[in-house]
Amino acid sequence: MRKVLLITAVLLATVFAAEGRRPRFSRTERAPLEIISDTVIYKVDSLGAILMGPDSLPLMDTVATYALREQLDTLSRYFWSHIDTVTLADYDTLMAEYNDSIVNNLPGKQEFRKIRRAIKKAYRDSVIENTPRILETFVIPDSLYYERSLRWTHDQGTNRIRLEKIDTTSNYHFYDLPIYKNDADAIYLGTAGSASMQTNYFNRRDYDIAPFFTPYMMYSYDPESMPMYNTKSPYTVLSFWGNPFAETTREESDINLLSSQNITPGLNLSLAYQRYGSTGMLINERTDDRTFSIGSNYLGKRYEMHFGYLGQNVNRTENGGIIDPFWVCDTIVDGKAIEVNLKSASTTLRRRTLFLTHSLAVPMNFFRKNRDSLEVGQGTVVYLGHSFELSRYTKLYTDEIGETDTYGRTFYRDQFNIFKNASHDSLAVRRLENKVFMSLQPFAPDAIVSKIHAGLGVQMLRLYCFDPSDFVTGGSIANQFNTYVYGGVEGMLKKYFAWDASGKLNTTGYYAGDFNLQGNIKLSFYPIRDGIHITGHIESALKTPHPFQKNVYFNHHVWDKDLSRTTESRITGSLSIPRLNLTAFVGYALMTNMLYYDENAEITQSQDPVQVLSAYVTENLKLGPFHMDNRVLYQVSGNQQVLPLPKLTLNLRYYFQFPVVKNVMEMQIGANGIMYSKYYLPAYEPDLGVFYNQNIKQWGRNPYVDAFVNIQWKRACLYVKYCNVLHSLTRGDYFSAYNYIRPTRCLKFGIYWPFYVE
């Protein structure tokens, strides 16, 4: 009882102190509880007295932890029922009696300190909870400080960010595989998570550090493509795509999980997990490609940081493709009954990456009279930065091919250089790289010359590839110590013009003399809403082939070649009109000493220059409820024997879109078709992990069509797709790579569901 009385006294004292005087009422005026103070009021609920502040913030909600509920409720009913019905004279008498009871029942000092701490903590927590979380940083424009969620990627060499749009619509997430996100088609092994290569030559990227990971990087991230987030409220994404009701021998499941939350307005932590995998349409093509990532970033007034960990595991059983296309093109035999080249083979890849990129902004406005009025990141600023990366990549290929396995031995051209019946080929790369850089902002972040940067990089590589001398020496490990310098300049003129130029030169080590020069320009006009944007890009590069390309000693392949440096020059341009949903791209590339894998899957260098001309158009037309989303790719290769490309690739998605419940649910019903012109579709060599050129059979001109129903239910996107609906009406040559088939008829379901607070 003493504790309860003390608490009540503290509450009353706080009220009177806030007002500076005791409330005054007329003799005949009742004194309702709500007008005791203009800024502080009392409320009583089932938990007892709760002190409320000017903005209705709870100042003390822990009273119940220091008093029995029954005592508190009894006291509350007695006291407040009287205070609301008495006149001022009765009020004074009641308060005098109440104060006497408090004085006679004071608690001890220790209990009093506990109560004070509880009150202070409750007040502090309530203020923190209700304080606006405003992002203030030099990294992004102040117009984005109040955005609910931001996503971007960063450049390890400068710590500059590239903002990306967070799109939660069904149109953006329609394609379950990332290989279809930005291209009309892709070359892959027919299962989710398998080795892949973009059809559009200008979308292909070589992973120079570890070339054997190139076919699998489209399903994962590297430090510069890993998304970073800043969110005002927790942001969570749950995504699934697959055929959960299919039999286990044909099951496919693709999962994407993301959880991102800001600890402070500038500090974010994100966890992500994604898995692409399937048992496949054929035997021995089970694929499991998983990536787990931890990302953190800090955007402060002067300090910027990006940190992350990436782990990718790929496990795939290799079948080498079907033996005879006849069983796909001219029969209706079940895929699991078709003979394949390899009965027992598998590939395992592992990647672990830890990285940190951070920089500090140092204002240099010493002589400005109004320097104190400059906003964050304005004026003359020097940015000092450092980047660190530690990575390890491994690859292991194994197989068992007996003496009587005619198909397997023929597939590998009867080459068995180490063991006659089995293979165990491994590669490994360890990378430790550090960069230091400095960036100068001479005038302002939006000036015609806004940034000038320069940096120095030190790279240490440790490479392993089997060599016969390993039987004597116990291992052959090559160490590289490479250094390079880089720099660049950029600028802009408001929102109408932007440009940049950059270059990199390797100074010492294995890659000494290699360079890369590039420049970009962007023009924007605004005769219509969202504007018209024209961009241009020019690039020239000289590159030394990777050691794993020069020297190979596998059970099925052996070579030691003196390969010359390759050169490539590119000129590209694009046009974007967001209002019309139109994007057009044209590119030209010229390569000398180009590397490719010939019909024997052996690396070869072209003696003649190779040219590529590419044009790509995406246009989303709308005629009432009928939509036509078109992707058209046209390519011309100057040498189809070196670089085979389909001349025409079509990706057409036609559908009806209509509201089911206005402003709540939208539905799409339609079909998506992919078709490419005939050409020598690349083949795949499992032990090397590369696509190579074949000259046996041309494939193409056969549409692959999926029927679908998409539902946009507020934020959630629901998908139902029936794959390959024309399977029984057309020829069966629906190949995604030479002797690898696309999924046959099956029913797939998918959901993309983001969770966040507006």
N, C-alpha and C positions, 0 to 999 in steps of 0.2 A: 504493500500500500504506500509506503514511503517513496518508493521509486516512481509510482504513478503520479503522486502529488508533485514531486520534483519536476517531472516531465511537463506537467500542465503549467507549472510556474514558469519554466523556461519558454514555453510557447507564448504565454501571455506577455512576458517581458519582451520578447522579440516583437510582438505586435505593437506594443506601446512605444518601444524604441524606434520602430520604423516610422511611426506617426509623429513622434516627438511630443505627444500630449495624450491625455486620456480622452476617449470619445465623449462628445457633448451631445445631449439630446434634451428636448423639452420635457417638462414634467409629465405631460400627457402622451408624449410620443413613445411608441413601443420601440425597442432597440433590436431590430432583427439582426441576426448574425452577419448577413452579407454586407452591411454598411458600417461595420465597426471600423474598417479602413478602406481607403480607395485603392491601395496597392497590395495589401496583405489581408487575406481572409482565412478563416478556419473552416475546416470541413471535418465531419465525423462520419466514418463508415464502419463496417463490421470489423475492421482491423484497428480502429482507434483514431486518435487525432493525427492529422497529417498537415504539416505547415506548408502553405502554398506561397510562392514568390510572385513577383510582378508579372511574369509571363506564364503563370500557372505551372512553374517548374517545381517538382517535389523537392523540398528542402530537407525533409526527414521522413523516410518511409521505413525506418527500422525500429520504431517504438515497440512494436509487438515482440521484438526479440528481448526486450528488457522488462516486460510486464506481462502478467497473465491476462489472457484475452477476457476472461470473465470479469476481473477487476476493472479493466479499462472500459469495457462496454457498460458496466454498471455506473461508473463514474461519469461517463459521457452522457448517458441518458439523464442522470440526475442534474448535472451541471447545466447542460445546454437547454434542457426543457425549462429550467428556471430563467436563464439569461434571456430567453426569447419572449418571456411573458411578463416580466416585472417592469416597474417604472424605474426612473433613475435613482430614487431614494432607496428602493428595495435592492437595486443593483449595487449601490455603495455598501449597504449592509451585508449583502451576500459576499461581496469581494473581501470585505474585512474579515468575515468569518473564515473564508477560504484561505486567506493569507496566513491567519493564525494557525490553521491546521497544517499548512506547508512548513512554517517555521518549526513546529513541534515534531515534524516527521522528516527532517532532512537526512539524506543518505550519507554514507561515508565518502571521503575524498576519492578513494579508488573507484567506487561506483560512479561518482560524478565525472571523473576523467573519462571513463568508458563511454558514458552518455555523450559527452562533448565530442569525442573522437567519432562516434557513430553519426552524430549530426553533421560534422564537417565532411566526413566521407560521402554521406548521402548527398550533400549539397554539391560537392566537387564532381561526383559521378553524374549528377543530373545536368550540370553545366556542360560537361564534356559531351554528354549524349545529345544535347540540343544545340551545340555550337555548330554553325554551318561549316562544312568541310570544303573550303575553297582552295583550289590548286593555284599556286603562284610560282611561276618558273620562267626562265629565259628560253626554254626549249621550244615551247609552242606559242602561237599568237595568243594574246589575252582574250580574244574572242572565243577561245576554246576552253577557258578556265572553268566554265560552268557546264560543260558537256557531261552528260551522264556517264558515258563510257568512251574511251579512246583506245585505239589499237594502232600499232606501228611496228616496223622493223628498223634496225639500226645498222650503220656502217661501222665496222670494227676499226677502220683506218682513220675516221674522223669523229666518231660518236654522233654523227648526224642521224636524225630519224626520218623515216618515210611513212607518213600517215596513211592508213588504210581505212576504208569504209567498212563498218560492221553491218553486214546485210543479213537479215534474218528471214528474208522472203523465200518462198518455195522455188521461185525461178533461179535464185542463186544456188540453192542447195539441191537442185534437181539431179545433177550428176553425182552419183555416190562415189565414184573414183576420181581422185585428183588429176589423173592424166587427161580427163575430159574437161576440166575447168576452163582452160584457156586455149583449147585447140579443137579443131574439127574432128580429129581422130588420133589414135595412138597405136603404135606397134607394141604388143605385149603378148604374154604367153597364155592368155585366155582366162586367167584366174586373178582375183583381187590380190594385190600385194606382190605379184610376180614381176620379173624383170621387164622393164618398159622403156620405150623410146618415143619421143614426140614425132608426129608426122611432119609438122611444120619445121623445116630445117632451122629457122631463126629462133625457135623455142628450145632447141637442144642445148644442153649445158654439160660440159665435161667436168668431172670432179677430179681436178688435177692431182691432188694430194694422194688419193687412193682410187685409181681408175676403176678397180673392180667393184666399187660401190656406186658407180654412176647409174646403172640401170635401176637402182632401188632408192635413189635420193628423192624421187618425185613423191614417195609416200611418207617422207619425213622432212626434217628441217636441218639446216646447219645454223651456226650462230647468227648469221646475217639474215636468214629468212625466218627465224623463230619469232612468232608474234609476242609482243609485249603489250601490257594493258595498264590502264588507269581507270578506276571505276569509283563512282560516288557511293554505290551500294554493291553488295556482293553480286557477282555475275557468274552464273553456272549454266553450262550447256550439256545436255544429254542427247546423244545421237546414236541411232542404230539403223543398219541397212543389211538386209539379207533375206534368206528363205528359210525361216525357222521351222516351217512345217514340212520341209523336204526330208527325204531319208538322209541318214547320216553320211552316206557315201557321196552325196552331192551338196552337202550343206555349205552355205556361205554366210559369214557374219562379219560385218564391218562396224566397229564401235569407235566413238569419239566422245571423250569425257573431258570437260574443262571446268575448273573452279578458280576464279580470280577475285581477289579482295584487297582493298587498300587498308593498310595498317594505320597510316597517316595520310593526309591529302596528297603527299608526294611519294610515299613508299608503298609499293605494290608487291604482292606475292601471288604467283599463279602456279597451278598444278595441272598437267594435261596428260592424258593417256589415249592412244589411238591404236587400233588394231585392224589390219586388213588381212583376210584369210579365207580360204575355201579348200574343200577337198577336191574340187574340180569336176569337169565333165568326163575326163579320161582317167585311167588308172595311173597311179604313181605321179600325181601332180599336186599333192597336198601342200598348201602354202600358208605360212604364218608369219606375218610381218608386223612387229610391235614396236612402238616408240613411247617412252616415258620421258617427260621433261619437267623440270623445275625452273621457273623463271622469276626473277625479281628485278625491279627497277626503281630508281629514285630520281625524281625530277624536282630539284630544289631551285632556290633563287640564284645560286652560283655553282652548285655541284650537281652533276648528272652521272648516273651509274646504270649499267646493264650487266646483269649476272645471270648465268644459267648453267644447267646440267642437262645433257641429252644422252639417252641410252636407247639404242636401236638393236633389235635382234631379229634376224631373218632365218627361218628354217623352211627349207623347201625340198621335197623329193622330186628328183628330175626324171623325166621319161623320154627326153629327146624328141618329142613329137610323135605323131603317128607314122607307121611304116609306109602305108599306101593310102593316098587321098581317095582312092576309089571307094573305100568303106564309108566315107563321109559324103561324097558327091553323088554317088549313084545307088545308094542303099539306104535303108531306114534302120540299120543296126544300132543298137544301144551303144552309147559312147564307152561305157565300161567294158564292152566286149571287143573293142577295137584294139588290135595289137600296137604296141609302142616300141620304140627302139631300145630303151633302157629299162631293165626290170628292177635293178637295185642300185640307185644312185641318189645322192643328196648333196645339197649345198647349205652351209651354215655361215652366216656373216654376223659379226659383232662390231658395234661402234660405241665408244664412250667419249664424251666431250665435256670439258669443263672450261668455261670462259668468263672473262670479266673485262668490261670496257668502261672506263670512267674518265671524267674530265672536270676541270675546275675553271670557272670564269673569273677573270681578274679585270675589273673595270680600270680603264686608263684615262678617265676624264678629270685629270688633275687640274687643268687650267680652265675648265668650263665654269662660268659663274653660276650657272643653274644646274650644276651636276647633282645636287640633292633632289631635284625635281624629276630627274630622269627615271623612267620606269625600268623594271628588271630587263636586262639584256640590251638596253638602248645605248647609243653612243659608241665610243671606241672601247673595244673589249678584246682581251687576249684569252684564248682558251688553251689550257695545258692538259694533255691527256695521255693515257696509257692503256694498252690493250694486251690481254694475256689469254692464251689458249693452250690447253693440254688435251690431246686426243690420242686415241688408239683405235686402229682398224684391223680386223682380222677376217680372213676367209679360209674356209676348209671345204674342199670337194672330195668326196669319197664315192667309189663304185666297186661293184663286183661283177665281172664279166667272165664267165667260164669259157673253157675251150670250145664248148658246143653251142655257145650263144652266138649264132651267126648274125643276127640283127645288131646286137651290141657291138660286135667286132667290126662289122661293116660300117656302122655309124661313125666310129672313130678311125676309119680307114686302116684298120688293123695295125695301129701304132701303139705299141706298149714298150716304153723306153726304160722303165724302172722295174715294174712288176708285171708279170704276164696275165694275171687274173684279177688284180685289184689295183685301185688307185687311192692315194692319200696325199693330195696336193694342197699346200697351204701357203698363204701370203700374210704379211703383217706389216703395218706401218705405225710408228709412234711419232707424234708431232708435238714439239714444244716451240711456241712462237710468242715473241714479245714485240710490241710496237710502242714507240713514243712519238707523240705528234704535238704540233702547235698550230693553232688556227687564229688568225687575226681578223677581227671585224673592224675595218678602218672607220666607217661612218655610222651605219645603221644596218639592222638585219634585212631591210628591204631596199637597200641602195643598189645602184647599178653595178657596183663592185662591193658585194656584201661580205664575202669571206675569201681569205687567202690561207691555204693550209699547206703544211709540209710535214713529212714524217720519215722515220727510220725504222726498219724492221729487221729482226734477227730470227732466223728459223733454223731449228735443229731437227733433223729427220733421222729416224732409225728404221731401216727397211730389211725385211727378211724374205727371201725367196730361195727355194731349195736349189742346191747345186751338187753334182756328184762328189765334189771334194768334201761335202759334209760328212761322208762316211769316214773320212780321215781326220779332218779338223774338228768335227763335232758341231759345225754350224757355220753358215755364211751370212753375216750381218753387215750391211753397208751403212755407214754414217755420213750424213751430209750436214754441212754448216753453210747456210746461205744467208746473205744479207742483201737488202734492197732499200732504195729510197723512193719516195713518192711525193706527189704534191698536186695542187689544183687551185682553181679560182672559180668563183661563181658570183652571180648577181641577178638582180631583177629590177623591173620598173613597174611598181604597183602590181596589179593583177593582169597586166597586158603582155608582159615580156619577161622571160627568164632564160638564163643561159648558164652553162658550166663547162669547164675543160679540166681534164686530169690526166696524169701520166704516172707510170711506174717503171723503174729500171732496176734490174737485178745486177748488183755490183760485184759480188764474189760468190764462189761456190759452184755447185753443179749447174745452176741456171744462169750463170754470169753472162751478161749480154742480152738476155731476154728483155723485152719491153712490151708495154701496152699503152697506147695513146687513144683517148676518146674525147668526144665533145657532144654536147646536147644543146638544143635550142627549142624554146616553146613560145608560140604566139597565140594570144587569146583575144577574140573579138566578142562583143556582146550586143549584136543586133537583135537577138532573141534571148529568152530566158535560159540560163545556164551556159550560154555562150557557145562559140565555135572555137575549137582548139586544134592547132597544127603543131606537130613536134617533128624534129629532125635529129638524127643520130649518125655520127661518123666514128669509125674505130679502125685501128690498125694494130696488129700484134705479131710479135716474133716469139716462137715458143720452142723449147727443147723437149723432145719426146721423153716420157717418163721411163725410168729404169726398167719397170715391169713390162714396158712395150718393147724395149730393146732386147732384153734377155728373158727367156722363158725356158724352164726345164721342168715340164710336167710329164706325167706318165704318157699322155697322148699327144703332146706338142713339145717340140724343142727347136729353139732358134737363138742365134746370137747375131744381131744385125747392127750395122753402123748406120743409123737413121739420121738424116739431116734435119735441121730445124724447119719447122713449118711456119708459113706466114699466112695471114688472113686479113683482108680489108673488107669492111662493111659500110654500106650507106643505106639508111632506112628512113622512112617517113611515115607519119600516121595522121589521120584526120578523125576527130571525135566531135559529134554533135549530140550531146546527151538528150536534148529535147526531142530529137527524132529517133533515139535509140540506135544511132548509126556509128560504127567504127570501121575505118578502112586503114589498111596497112600495106606498104609496098617496100620490098627490100632487095638489095643486090649485094652479092658476096663474091669475092675472088680469092681462091686458095691456091697456093703453090706448095709442092711437096706434101700434099695431103695424105694423111694416114688412113687406111681402111683395111678391113679383113676380107681377103679374097674368098673364092669358092672352097678353099681348103681350110678356112678359118685361120689363116696365117697372115700376120700383119705385113702390109705392103705399102710402099710409098709411090704415089702417082708421079710419073715423070712429066706430065703435062699439067698446066693450070686447069683448075676446075671452077666453073662459074655456076651460080645459082641465082635465079630470079623468082621472087615469090610475091604473091598478092593475096591478101586475106580481107574478107568483108564480113562483118556481122551486122544484120539489120533485123530489127524486131518490128514488124508491121502489125497494125491493129485495124480491123474492120468490124466495128461494133464488138460483139462478144468473141469474134473469131480472131485468133492471134497466129502469126506466122513468124517464128524465130528462126532466122536463116544464118548459117555459117558456111561460107564458101571459101575454099582454099585452092589457089592455082599456083603450081610450081613448075619450073623448067630447070632441069639439071643439064649442065653442059657435057657431062659424061656419066651416063647411066650405069656403066660397068664399075665406076668408082663410087658414085653416089646415086643409088637408085631412089627415085621419088615419084609418087603418083602425080600425074599432071593435074587432075581434078579430084578434090575430096569434098563431099557434101555432108553436112550435118543439119537436117531439117526437122524442126519440132513444130507441129501444127496442132492447135487445140482450141477448144471453146472454154472461155472463162466467164463465170457468172456467180453472183452472190447467192449463198444459201440462206444466211441470216445477215442482213445488212450491217456493215461495220463490225461483224463478228466472224463470219466464215465465208471464204471464197473457195470455189472448186474449179479445177481444170480437168477436162477430159479430152484426150487426144492421143497422138502417136509421135514417136521420135525415130527417124531413120538415118542411117549412116551408109554411105556408099563411096567407093573410090574407083578410079579408072585402073585398067589393067597395067600391071608392072611386075617386075621380079621382086616380090615381097621378101624382105630380109629373113634369114634363118638365124637360129640361136645355137651357140656352142656352150653347153653347160659347164664344162670344166674351166674354160677361160672366163665365162660370164660375160660374153660379148655377142652382139649381133653381127653377122657377117653376110656377105653377098652370095646369093645363089643364082645360077643361070639355067635351072632345070625347068621351071614352070612359072608362068605368069598367072597371077590371081587378080580378081577384081570384077567390077560391074555387077555385083550381086548385092542388093540392098539388105541390110540387117535392121529390122523394124521391131520396136517395142511399143506396146499399147500401155497407156498409163492413166491413172486418176490421182491427181494431187489435191490436197485440201489444206488451205491456209486457215487455221483456227486460232485467231488472235496471233500470238507469237509462235505457236507450234505449227510445224509443217508435217503433214502425214502423206505417205506415198504408197501407192500400189502399182506394180508394174508386171506385165506379162511379157516375158522376153521372147524374141524371135518368133513373132506370130506368123511369119510367112515361111516357116521352115518347110512345111509340106507342099507349098505352092511354087517354090523356086528351087534352083539347084542348091546343093548343100555346101558350096564352097565359101562359107562364111568364116574365113581365116583371119586371125589377128596377127599371126606371124607364119612363116613357112612351116606347114604341118602342125600348127597349133590352132585349135578352133575356139571360136567365141562360145559363150554359154548357149546351150540348146534351150528348147522351150521350158520355162519354169516361171513360177509366180514368186515375186519378191515384195517384201514390205519394208517400209522405212519410216523413221520419225526423227525430226530435228526439233528439240524443245529447249529454248533458252529461258532461264529464270533470272529475273532481276526486278528491282523496285524502280518505278518511274521517278 
